[in-house]
Amino acid sequence: MTVLSEAGLVEPVKEPTSSRPQTMYRLTRTGRQRFAEYITVLEQVVADAQVDVKAKSRGKDISSGWSPA
């Protein structure tokens, strides 16, 4: 979390609780943007993998109910 905080992607939020202080982290605006970019890349990786699996499976008997995802 220190690395993410130093990079400006998260910020600590310290809240007192009944027994001891609790530290939580939330994404900064930059952190949200970078996370959204990361999700976009992951979605493309999944889409590419599905196309690859479909191309390789043409002509092969795949049992019903099987899904590459």
PDB file with one MODEL, atoms N, CA, C and O in Angstrom:
MODEL        1
ATOM      1  N   MET A   1       0.826  -1.184   0.000  1.00  0.00           N
ATOM      2  CA  MET A   1       0.000   0.000   0.000  1.00  0.00           C
ATOM      3  C   MET A   1       0.872   1.250   0.000  1.00  0.00           C
ATOM      4  O   MET A   1       0.472   2.294  -0.517  1.00  0.00           O
ATOM      5  N   THR A   2       2.042   1.141   0.572  1.00  0.00           N
ATOM      6  CA  THR A   2       2.948   2.297   0.597  1.00  0.00           C
ATOM      7  C   THR A   2       3.318   2.723  -0.814  1.00  0.00           C
ATOM      8  O   THR A   2       3.330   3.915  -1.124  1.00  0.00           O
ATOM      9  N   VAL A   3       3.621   1.749  -1.672  1.00  0.00           N
ATOM     10  CA  VAL A   3       4.007   2.057  -3.046  1.00  0.00           C
ATOM     11  C   VAL A   3       2.849   2.720  -3.785  1.00  0.00           C
ATOM     12  O   VAL A   3       3.046   3.702  -4.500  1.00  0.00           O
ATOM     13  N   LEU A   4       1.640   2.184  -3.614  1.00  0.00           N
ATOM     14  CA  LEU A   4       0.473   2.781  -4.261  1.00  0.00           C
ATOM     15  C   LEU A   4       0.197   4.183  -3.744  1.00  0.00           C
ATOM     16  O   LEU A   4      -0.184   5.073  -4.503  1.00  0.00           O
ATOM     17  N   SER A   5       0.392   4.370  -2.452  1.00  0.00           N
ATOM     18  CA  SER A   5       0.179   5.680  -1.847  1.00  0.00           C
ATOM     19  C   SER A   5       1.215   6.686  -2.350  1.00  0.00           C
ATOM     20  O   SER A   5       0.875   7.825  -2.672  1.00  0.00           O
ATOM     21  N   GLU A   6       2.470   6.266  -2.415  1.00  0.00           N
ATOM     22  CA  GLU A   6       3.531   7.151  -2.901  1.00  0.00           C
ATOM     23  C   GLU A   6       3.337   7.502  -4.372  1.00  0.00           C
ATOM     24  O   GLU A   6       3.740   8.578  -4.814  1.00  0.00           O
ATOM     25  N   ALA A   7       2.722   6.598  -5.130  1.00  0.00           N
ATOM     26  CA  ALA A   7       2.456   6.850  -6.546  1.00  0.00           C
ATOM     27  C   ALA A   7       1.215   7.718  -6.747  1.00  0.00           C
ATOM     28  O   ALA A   7       0.909   8.113  -7.872  1.00  0.00           O
ATOM     29  N   GLY A   8       0.502   8.014  -5.666  1.00  0.00           N
ATOM     30  CA  GLY A   8      -0.680   8.846  -5.751  1.00  0.00           C
ATOM     31  C   GLY A   8      -1.916   8.114  -6.242  1.00  0.00           C
ATOM     32  O   GLY A   8      -2.867   8.743  -6.707  1.00  0.00           O
ATOM     33  N   LEU A   9      -1.913   6.791  -6.141  1.00  0.00           N
ATOM     34  CA  LEU A   9      -3.045   6.002  -6.626  1.00  0.00           C
ATOM     35  C   LEU A   9      -4.069   5.711  -5.541  1.00  0.00           C
ATOM     36  O   LEU A   9      -5.242   5.486  -5.837  1.00  0.00           O
ATOM     37  N   VAL A  10      -3.634   5.712  -4.288  1.00  0.00           N
ATOM     38  CA  VAL A  10      -4.539   5.521  -3.158  1.00  0.00           C
ATOM     39  C   VAL A  10      -4.211   6.545  -2.084  1.00  0.00           C
ATOM     40  O   VAL A  10      -3.123   7.119  -2.056  1.00  0.00           O
ATOM     41  N   GLU A  11      -5.180   6.760  -1.199  1.00  0.00           N
ATOM     42  CA  GLU A  11      -4.931   7.648  -0.058  1.00  0.00           C
ATOM     43  C   GLU A  11      -5.470   6.971   1.201  1.00  0.00           C
ATOM     44  O   GLU A  11      -6.540   6.363   1.181  1.00  0.00           O
ATOM     45  N   PRO A  12      -4.728   7.082   2.280  1.00  0.00           N
ATOM     46  CA  PRO A  12      -5.192   6.460   3.529  1.00  0.00           C
ATOM     47  C   PRO A  12      -6.320   7.262   4.165  1.00  0.00           C
ATOM     48  O   PRO A  12      -6.368   8.489   4.076  1.00  0.00           O
ATOM     49  N   VAL A  13      -7.214   6.539   4.802  1.00  0.00           N
ATOM     50  CA  VAL A  13      -8.307   7.148   5.558  1.00  0.00           C
ATOM     51  C   VAL A  13      -8.277   6.487   6.927  1.00  0.00           C
ATOM     52  O   VAL A  13      -8.571   5.299   7.052  1.00  0.00           O
ATOM     53  N   LYS A  14      -7.925   7.248   7.946  1.00  0.00           N
ATOM     54  CA  LYS A  14      -7.823   6.682   9.294  1.00  0.00           C
ATOM     55  C   LYS A  14      -9.075   7.044  10.074  1.00  0.00           C
ATOM     56  O   LYS A  14      -9.435   8.214  10.207  1.00  0.00           O
ATOM     57  N   GLU A  15      -9.728   6.008  10.585  1.00  0.00           N
ATOM     58  CA  GLU A  15     -10.937   6.204  11.368  1.00  0.00           C
ATOM     59  C   GLU A  15     -10.794   5.496  12.708  1.00  0.00           C
ATOM     60  O   GLU A  15     -10.397   4.332  12.756  1.00  0.00           O
ATOM     61  N   PRO A  16     -11.112   6.182  13.787  1.00  0.00           N
ATOM     62  CA  PRO A  16     -11.052   5.522  15.092  1.00  0.00           C
ATOM     63  C   PRO A  16     -12.218   4.541  15.250  1.00  0.00           C
ATOM     64  O   PRO A  16     -13.341   4.810  14.824  1.00  0.00           O
ATOM     65  N   THR A  17     -11.927   3.429  15.856  1.00  0.00           N
ATOM     66  CA  THR A  17     -12.974   2.462  16.182  1.00  0.00           C
ATOM     67  C   THR A  17     -12.995   2.317  17.692  1.00  0.00           C
ATOM     68  O   THR A  17     -12.231   2.984  18.390  1.00  0.00           O
ATOM     69  N   SER A  18     -13.841   1.475  18.192  1.00  0.00           N
ATOM     70  CA  SER A  18     -13.965   1.332  19.638  1.00  0.00           C
ATOM     71  C   SER A  18     -12.691   0.792  20.285  1.00  0.00           C
ATOM     72  O   SER A  18     -12.364   1.178  21.407  1.00  0.00           O
ATOM     73  N   SER A  19     -11.974  -0.086  19.606  1.00  0.00           N
ATOM     74  CA  SER A  19     -10.802  -0.696  20.237  1.00  0.00           C
ATOM     75  C   SER A  19      -9.470  -0.102  19.791  1.00  0.00           C
ATOM     76  O   SER A  19      -8.562   0.068  20.605  1.00  0.00           O
ATOM     77  N   ARG A  20      -9.349   0.217  18.498  1.00  0.00           N
ATOM     78  CA  ARG A  20      -8.085   0.761  17.998  1.00  0.00           C
ATOM     79  C   ARG A  20      -8.327   1.472  16.681  1.00  0.00           C
ATOM     80  O   ARG A  20      -9.350   1.247  16.036  1.00  0.00           O
ATOM     81  N   PRO A  21      -7.403   2.326  16.273  1.00  0.00           N
ATOM     82  CA  PRO A  21      -7.570   3.021  14.999  1.00  0.00           C
ATOM     83  C   PRO A  21      -7.577   2.035  13.831  1.00  0.00           C
ATOM     84  O   PRO A  21      -6.902   1.007  13.867  1.00  0.00           O
ATOM     85  N   GLN A  22      -8.335   2.358  12.819  1.00  0.00           N
ATOM     86  CA  GLN A  22      -8.416   1.515  11.630  1.00  0.00           C
ATOM     87  C   GLN A  22      -8.024   2.350  10.429  1.00  0.00           C
ATOM     88  O   GLN A  22      -8.521   3.462  10.251  1.00  0.00           O
ATOM     89  N   THR A  23      -7.130   1.815   9.600  1.00  0.00           N
ATOM     90  CA  THR A  23      -6.708   2.517   8.394  1.00  0.00           C
ATOM     91  C   THR A  23      -7.286   1.811   7.179  1.00  0.00           C
ATOM     92  O   THR A  23      -7.097   0.609   6.994  1.00  0.00           O
ATOM     93  N   MET A  24      -7.982   2.559   6.369  1.00  0.00           N
ATOM     94  CA  MET A  24      -8.518   2.053   5.110  1.00  0.00           C
ATOM     95  C   MET A  24      -7.913   2.907   4.003  1.00  0.00           C
ATOM     96  O   MET A  24      -7.384   3.990   4.256  1.00  0.00           O
ATOM     97  N   TYR A  25      -7.996   2.415   2.800  1.00  0.00           N
ATOM     98  CA  TYR A  25      -7.466   3.156   1.655  1.00  0.00           C
ATOM     99  C   TYR A  25      -8.558   3.315   0.620  1.00  0.00           C
ATOM    100  O   TYR A  25      -9.406   2.441   0.446  1.00  0.00           O
ATOM    101  N   ARG A  26      -8.521   4.456  -0.070  1.00  0.00           N
ATOM    102  CA  ARG A  26      -9.456   4.656  -1.178  1.00  0.00           C
ATOM    103  C   ARG A  26      -8.670   5.141  -2.388  1.00  0.00           C
ATOM    104  O   ARG A  26      -7.612   5.760  -2.270  1.00  0.00           O
ATOM    105  N   LEU A  27      -9.224   4.837  -3.546  1.00  0.00           N
ATOM    106  CA  LEU A  27      -8.573   5.246  -4.786  1.00  0.00           C
ATOM    107  C   LEU A  27      -8.664   6.753  -4.970  1.00  0.00           C
ATOM    108  O   LEU A  27      -9.686   7.366  -4.660  1.00  0.00           O
ATOM    109  N   THR A  28      -7.606   7.335  -5.468  1.00  0.00           N
ATOM    110  CA  THR A  28      -7.626   8.733  -5.851  1.00  0.00           C
ATOM    111  C   THR A  28      -8.212   8.824  -7.267  1.00  0.00           C
ATOM    112  O   THR A  28      -8.477   7.798  -7.894  1.00  0.00           O
ATOM    113  N   ARG A  29      -8.409  10.016  -7.756  1.00  0.00           N
ATOM    114  CA  ARG A  29      -8.916  10.184  -9.123  1.00  0.00           C
ATOM    115  C   ARG A  29      -7.961   9.506 -10.113  1.00  0.00           C
ATOM    116  O   ARG A  29      -8.400   8.803 -11.022  1.00  0.00           O
ATOM    117  N   THR A  30      -6.682   9.716  -9.934  1.00  0.00           N
ATOM    118  CA  THR A  30      -5.685   9.078 -10.797  1.00  0.00           C
ATOM    119  C   THR A  30      -5.745   7.560 -10.646  1.00  0.00           C
ATOM    120  O   THR A  30      -5.643   6.827 -11.630  1.00  0.00           O
ATOM    121  N   GLY A  31      -5.910   7.099  -9.419  1.00  0.00           N
ATOM    122  CA  GLY A  31      -6.006   5.668  -9.165  1.00  0.00           C
ATOM    123  C   GLY A  31      -7.199   5.043  -9.864  1.00  0.00           C
ATOM    124  O   GLY A  31      -7.097   3.946 -10.413  1.00  0.00           O
ATOM    125  N   ARG A  32      -8.331   5.736  -9.847  1.00  0.00           N
ATOM    126  CA  ARG A  32      -9.528   5.233 -10.538  1.00  0.00           C
ATOM    127  C   ARG A  32      -9.299   5.170 -12.044  1.00  0.00           C
ATOM    128  O   ARG A  32      -9.705   4.211 -12.701  1.00  0.00           O
ATOM    129  N   GLN A  33      -8.649   6.193 -12.586  1.00  0.00           N
ATOM    130  CA  GLN A  33      -8.364   6.205 -14.025  1.00  0.00           C
ATOM    131  C   GLN A  33      -7.439   5.055 -14.405  1.00  0.00           C
ATOM    132  O   GLN A  33      -7.678   4.356 -15.389  1.00  0.00           O
ATOM    133  N   ARG A  34      -6.391   4.867 -13.626  1.00  0.00           N
ATOM    134  CA  ARG A  34      -5.438   3.783 -13.914  1.00  0.00           C
ATOM    135  C   ARG A  34      -6.094   2.415 -13.758  1.00  0.00           C
ATOM    136  O   ARG A  34      -5.810   1.504 -14.535  1.00  0.00           O
ATOM    137  N   PHE A  35      -6.965   2.260 -12.766  1.00  0.00           N
ATOM    138  CA  PHE A  35      -7.672   0.994 -12.568  1.00  0.00           C
ATOM    139  C   PHE A  35      -8.597   0.715 -13.749  1.00  0.00           C
ATOM    140  O   PHE A  35      -8.674  -0.419 -14.222  1.00  0.00           O
ATOM    141  N   ALA A  36      -9.298   1.739 -14.227  1.00  0.00           N
ATOM    142  CA  ALA A  36     -10.183   1.572 -15.384  1.00  0.00           C
ATOM    143  C   ALA A  36      -9.383   1.164 -16.622  1.00  0.00           C
ATOM    144  O   ALA A  36      -9.832   0.325 -17.402  1.00  0.00           O
ATOM    145  N   GLU A  37      -8.200   1.755 -16.805  1.00  0.00           N
ATOM    146  CA  GLU A  37      -7.333   1.372 -17.920  1.00  0.00           C
ATOM    147  C   GLU A  37      -6.894  -0.083 -17.785  1.00  0.00           C
ATOM    148  O   GLU A  37      -6.853  -0.815 -18.774  1.00  0.00           O
ATOM    149  N   TYR A  38      -6.572  -0.494 -16.588  1.00  0.00           N
ATOM    150  CA  TYR A  38      -6.150  -1.871 -16.313  1.00  0.00           C
ATOM    151  C   TYR A  38      -7.279  -2.848 -16.638  1.00  0.00           C
ATOM    152  O   TYR A  38      -7.036  -3.889 -17.247  1.00  0.00           O
ATOM    153  N   ILE A  39      -8.498  -2.526 -16.243  1.00  0.00           N
ATOM    154  CA  ILE A  39      -9.646  -3.384 -16.525  1.00  0.00           C
ATOM    155  C   ILE A  39      -9.863  -3.487 -18.032  1.00  0.00           C
ATOM    156  O   ILE A  39     -10.181  -4.565 -18.536  1.00  0.00           O
ATOM    157  N   THR A  40      -9.697  -2.392 -18.751  1.00  0.00           N
ATOM    158  CA  THR A  40      -9.835  -2.415 -20.208  1.00  0.00           C
ATOM    159  C   THR A  40      -8.828  -3.368 -20.834  1.00  0.00           C
ATOM    160  O   THR A  40      -9.169  -4.127 -21.741  1.00  0.00           O
ATOM    161  N   VAL A  41      -7.601  -3.332 -20.358  1.00  0.00           N
ATOM    162  CA  VAL A  41      -6.566  -4.237 -20.863  1.00  0.00           C
ATOM    163  C   VAL A  41      -6.937  -5.683 -20.547  1.00  0.00           C
ATOM    164  O   VAL A  41      -6.805  -6.554 -21.407  1.00  0.00           O
ATOM    165  N   LEU A  42      -7.397  -5.949 -19.335  1.00  0.00           N
ATOM    166  CA  LEU A  42      -7.793  -7.310 -18.969  1.00  0.00           C
ATOM    167  C   LEU A  42      -8.946  -7.807 -19.832  1.00  0.00           C
ATOM    168  O   LEU A  42      -8.946  -8.961 -20.259  1.00  0.00           O
ATOM    169  N   GLU A  43      -9.920  -6.953 -20.091  1.00  0.00           N
ATOM    170  CA  GLU A  43     -11.039  -7.337 -20.945  1.00  0.00           C
ATOM    171  C   GLU A  43     -10.551  -7.705 -22.341  1.00  0.00           C
ATOM    172  O   GLU A  43     -11.066  -8.643 -22.949  1.00  0.00           O
ATOM    173  N   GLN A  44      -9.566  -6.978 -22.852  1.00  0.00           N
ATOM    174  CA  GLN A  44      -9.019  -7.292 -24.176  1.00  0.00           C
ATOM    175  C   GLN A  44      -8.276  -8.620 -24.155  1.00  0.00           C
ATOM    176  O   GLN A  44      -8.359  -9.385 -25.117  1.00  0.00           O
ATOM    177  N   VAL A  45      -7.556  -8.908 -23.082  1.00  0.00           N
ATOM    178  CA  VAL A  45      -6.859 -10.190 -22.946  1.00  0.00           C
ATOM    179  C   VAL A  45      -7.868 -11.334 -22.978  1.00  0.00           C
ATOM    180  O   VAL A  45      -7.650 -12.337 -23.656  1.00  0.00           O
ATOM    181  N   VAL A  46      -8.966 -11.186 -22.250  1.00  0.00           N
ATOM    182  CA  VAL A  46     -10.006 -12.218 -22.217  1.00  0.00           C
ATOM    183  C   VAL A  46     -10.631 -12.375 -23.599  1.00  0.00           C
ATOM    184  O   VAL A  46     -10.822 -13.498 -24.065  1.00  0.00           O
ATOM    185  N   ALA A  47     -10.948 -11.271 -24.253  1.00  0.00           N
ATOM    186  CA  ALA A  47     -11.547 -11.331 -25.585  1.00  0.00           C
ATOM    187  C   ALA A  47     -10.612 -12.023 -26.573  1.00  0.00           C
ATOM    188  O   ALA A  47     -11.054 -12.847 -27.375  1.00  0.00           O
ATOM    189  N   ASP A  48      -9.328 -11.693 -26.518  1.00  0.00           N
ATOM    190  CA  ASP A  48      -8.345 -12.341 -27.398  1.00  0.00           C
ATOM    191  C   ASP A  48      -8.257 -13.833 -27.112  1.00  0.00           C
ATOM    192  O   ASP A  48      -8.148 -14.633 -28.042  1.00  0.00           O
ATOM    193  N   ALA A  49      -8.301 -14.218 -25.849  1.00  0.00           N
ATOM    194  CA  ALA A  49      -8.219 -15.630 -25.481  1.00  0.00           C
ATOM    195  C   ALA A  49      -9.452 -16.383 -25.974  1.00  0.00           C
ATOM    196  O   ALA A  49      -9.339 -17.522 -26.425  1.00  0.00           O
ATOM    197  N   GLN A  50     -10.618 -15.764 -25.893  1.00  0.00           N
ATOM    198  CA  GLN A  50     -11.835 -16.424 -26.361  1.00  0.00           C
ATOM    199  C   GLN A  50     -11.793 -16.629 -27.868  1.00  0.00           C
ATOM    200  O   GLN A  50     -12.199 -17.684 -28.356  1.00  0.00           O
ATOM    201  N   VAL A  51     -11.312 -15.648 -28.608  1.00  0.00           N
ATOM    202  CA  VAL A  51     -11.189 -15.786 -30.057  1.00  0.00           C
ATOM    203  C   VAL A  51     -10.221 -16.913 -30.379  1.00  0.00           C
ATOM    204  O   VAL A  51     -10.478 -17.720 -31.273  1.00  0.00           O
ATOM    205  N   ASP A  52      -9.112 -16.972 -29.655  1.00  0.00           N
ATOM    206  CA  ASP A  52      -8.103 -18.000 -29.872  1.00  0.00           C
ATOM    207  C   ASP A  52      -8.678 -19.391 -29.593  1.00  0.00           C
ATOM    208  O   ASP A  52      -8.445 -20.323 -30.363  1.00  0.00           O
ATOM    209  N   VAL A  53      -9.413 -19.530 -28.516  1.00  0.00           N
ATOM    210  CA  VAL A  53     -10.008 -20.821 -28.159  1.00  0.00           C
ATOM    211  C   VAL A  53     -11.035 -21.233 -29.204  1.00  0.00           C
ATOM    212  O   VAL A  53     -11.077 -22.395 -29.607  1.00  0.00           O
ATOM    213  N   LYS A  54     -11.860 -20.292 -29.643  1.00  0.00           N
ATOM    214  CA  LYS A  54     -12.869 -20.606 -30.659  1.00  0.00           C
ATOM    215  C   LYS A  54     -12.211 -21.032 -31.966  1.00  0.00           C
ATOM    216  O   LYS A  54     -12.682 -21.958 -32.627  1.00  0.00           O
ATOM    217  N   ALA A  55     -11.133 -20.368 -32.337  1.00  0.00           N
ATOM    218  CA  ALA A  55     -10.439 -20.715 -33.573  1.00  0.00           C
ATOM    219  C   ALA A  55      -9.826 -22.108 -33.488  1.00  0.00           C
ATOM    220  O   ALA A  55      -9.862 -22.863 -34.460  1.00  0.00           O
ATOM    221  N   LYS A  56      -9.271 -22.449 -32.346  1.00  0.00           N
ATOM    222  CA  LYS A  56      -8.649 -23.759 -32.167  1.00  0.00           C
ATOM    223  C   LYS A  56      -9.677 -24.874 -32.043  1.00  0.00           C
ATOM    224  O   LYS A  56      -9.387 -26.026 -32.364  1.00  0.00           O
ATOM    225  N   SER A  57     -10.879 -24.535 -31.578  1.00  0.00           N
ATOM    226  CA  SER A  57     -11.879 -25.565 -31.329  1.00  0.00           C
ATOM    227  C   SER A  57     -12.742 -25.874 -32.549  1.00  0.00           C
ATOM    228  O   SER A  57     -13.552 -26.799 -32.502  1.00  0.00           O
ATOM    229  N   ARG A  58     -12.591 -25.132 -33.626  1.00  0.00           N
ATOM    230  CA  ARG A  58     -13.382 -25.413 -34.832  1.00  0.00           C
ATOM    231  C   ARG A  58     -13.076 -26.824 -35.309  1.00  0.00           C
ATOM    232  O   ARG A  58     -11.920 -27.218 -35.465  1.00  0.00           O
ATOM    233  N   GLY A  59     -14.129 -27.556 -35.531  1.00  0.00           N
ATOM    234  CA  GLY A  59     -13.965 -28.917 -36.012  1.00  0.00           C
ATOM    235  C   GLY A  59     -13.773 -29.939 -34.910  1.00  0.00           C
ATOM    236  O   GLY A  59     -13.779 -31.139 -35.182  1.00  0.00           O
ATOM    237  N   LYS A  60     -13.606 -29.506 -33.696  1.00  0.00           N
ATOM    238  CA  LYS A  60     -13.436 -30.432 -32.579  1.00  0.00           C
ATOM    239  C   LYS A  60     -14.755 -30.546 -31.829  1.00  0.00           C
ATOM    240  O   LYS A  60     -15.525 -29.588 -31.773  1.00  0.00           O
ATOM    241  N   ASP A  61     -15.011 -31.692 -31.266  1.00  0.00           N
ATOM    242  CA  ASP A  61     -16.232 -31.906 -30.488  1.00  0.00           C
ATOM    243  C   ASP A  61     -15.979 -31.452 -29.054  1.00  0.00           C
ATOM    244  O   ASP A  61     -15.197 -32.060 -28.323  1.00  0.00           O
ATOM    245  N   ILE A  62     -16.647 -30.386 -28.673  1.00  0.00           N
ATOM    246  CA  ILE A  62     -16.522 -29.877 -27.316  1.00  0.00           C
ATOM    247  C   ILE A  62     -17.814 -30.222 -26.588  1.00  0.00           C
ATOM    248  O   ILE A  62     -18.904 -29.910 -27.068  1.00  0.00           O
ATOM    249  N   SER A  63     -17.694 -30.862 -25.436  1.00  0.00           N
ATOM    250  CA  SER A  63     -18.891 -31.263 -24.706  1.00  0.00           C
ATOM    251  C   SER A  63     -19.738 -30.053 -24.334  1.00  0.00           C
ATOM    252  O   SER A  63     -19.213 -28.971 -24.073  1.00  0.00           O
ATOM    253  N   SER A  64     -21.054 -30.248 -24.315  1.00  0.00           N
ATOM    254  CA  SER A  64     -21.954 -29.142 -23.994  1.00  0.00           C
ATOM    255  C   SER A  64     -21.725 -28.672 -22.573  1.00  0.00           C
ATOM    256  O   SER A  64     -21.384 -29.455 -21.687  1.00  0.00           O
ATOM    257  N   GLY A  65     -21.920 -27.380 -22.374  1.00  0.00           N
ATOM    258  CA  GLY A  65     -21.740 -26.801 -21.041  1.00  0.00           C
ATOM    259  C   GLY A  65     -20.328 -26.298 -20.802  1.00  0.00           C
ATOM    260  O   GLY A  65     -20.069 -25.637 -19.796  1.00  0.00           O
ATOM    261  N   TRP A  66     -19.419 -26.597 -21.704  1.00  0.00           N
ATOM    262  CA  TRP A  66     -18.043 -26.127 -21.533  1.00  0.00           C
ATOM    263  C   TRP A  66     -17.941 -24.691 -22.006  1.00  0.00           C
ATOM    264  O   TRP A  66     -18.502 -24.330 -23.040  1.00  0.00           O
ATOM    265  N   SER A  67     -17.232 -23.879 -21.259  1.00  0.00           N
ATOM    266  CA  SER A  67     -17.051 -22.489 -21.634  1.00  0.00           C
ATOM    267  C   SER A  67     -15.598 -22.104 -21.431  1.00  0.00           C
ATOM    268  O   SER A  67     -15.019 -22.434 -20.396  1.00  0.00           O
ATOM    269  N   PRO A  68     -14.990 -21.413 -22.391  1.00  0.00           N
ATOM    270  CA  PRO A  68     -13.587 -21.040 -22.252  1.00  0.00           C
ATOM    271  C   PRO A  68     -13.339 -19.971 -21.211  1.00  0.00           C
ATOM    272  O   PRO A  68     -12.197 -19.760 -20.805  1.00  0.00           O
ATOM    273  N   ALA A  69     -14.376 -19.298 -20.776  1.00  0.00           N
ATOM    274  CA  ALA A  69     -14.197 -18.240 -19.787  1.00  0.00           C
ATOM    275  C   ALA A  69     -14.157 -18.902 -18.454  1.00  0.00           C
ATOM    276  O   ALA A  69     -14.012 -18.229 -17.434  1.00  0.00           O
TER     277      ALA A  69
ENDMDL
END
